[in-house]
Amino acid sequence: MSTPALTGATPAGLRLHPLRDSATMLRRNLRRMLRYPSMTVTLVGMPVVFLLLFVYVLGGTLGAGLSGAAQVGAAGGRAAYANYVTPAIILMTVTATVQGTAISIAMDMTEGIISRFRTMNIARVSVLTGHVLGSMIQAVFSLVAVIGVALLVGFRPTASPGAWLATAGFLAAVTFALVWLSVALGQVSGSVETASNLPMPLVLLPFLGSGFVPTDSMPAGLRWFAEYQPFTPIIETLRGLLTGGPIGNNAWISLAWCAAIALGGYLWSRRLFNREPAR
């Protein structure tokens, strides 16, 4: 009578189940979000504050410039600017959410639970996918909250149901890519404080693109960077989908960036997670 050790078979009780293990890790991360709602509130609060600041403090002036007629008045300028700036705020909501992902990963790394997971009979990838799926769910709630506030302050999208569906799919692709990048940043950070700072360039990039002012109004060097950095085509795609403006090649460029970031983030995350811990 052969034994599993001789035949190379794995006992049924020791077989790995990536989907089941990922679901377990997802539940763990969702429970953490419920246990610590202050992080979610903080991550949602930042883009809301920027939205209110730009619409109510700067919207009258910047919106008049966008409409091309200063005589439209503060109210008209503010309404025009709310439509212009909301896609950038939506992207900032995603970047704020993935900043929380890096912090959560760093907390797991510093508290030692990751080392414990490495010794357990679970699919290693499930630890990371649990964080990724949990962050995407958190992003959905954050986006709904921020878009709701945007509607209250004057955002008036003209998107059809099909365009809203395309927007949801596009945001899912962007979030998926940035979450995987943040999973890697959280592992490489070494501390919670560092993890909260490493994703900061993702939060700042919308300011250095077409998110808040047209790139044509920027100095030459900054305009070149703004036009070729990844967040500008993402913002322009969102703006086109939500307000009916032209999209051009921005959608394909954005998806190419998302694919590259997602693949690079996944490979980097897996390599970091599978490395032997320092003794």
Secondary structure as GFF3:
##gff-version 3
##sequence-region A 1 279
A	DSSP	alpha_helix	4	7	.	.	.	ID=ss1
A	DSSP	three_ten_helix	12	14	.	.	.	ID=ss2
A	DSSP	alpha_helix	18	35	.	.	.	ID=ss3
A	DSSP	alpha_helix	37	52	.	.	.	ID=ss4
A	DSSP	pi_helix	53	58	.	.	.	ID=ss5
A	DSSP	alpha_helix	59	67	.	.	.	ID=ss6
A	DSSP	three_ten_helix	70	72	.	.	.	ID=ss7
A	DSSP	alpha_helix	73	111	.	.	.	ID=ss8
A	DSSP	alpha_helix	113	119	.	.	.	ID=ss9
A	DSSP	alpha_helix	124	152	.	.	.	ID=ss10
A	DSSP	alpha_helix	161	189	.	.	.	ID=ss11
A	DSSP	alpha_helix	192	197	.	.	.	ID=ss12
A	DSSP	alpha_helix	200	204	.	.	.	ID=ss13
A	DSSP	three_ten_helix	205	208	.	.	.	ID=ss14
A	DSSP	three_ten_helix	215	217	.	.	.	ID=ss15
A	DSSP	alpha_helix	220	228	.	.	.	ID=ss16
A	DSSP	alpha_helix	231	243	.	.	.	ID=ss17
A	DSSP	alpha_helix	250	274	.	.	.	ID=ss18
###
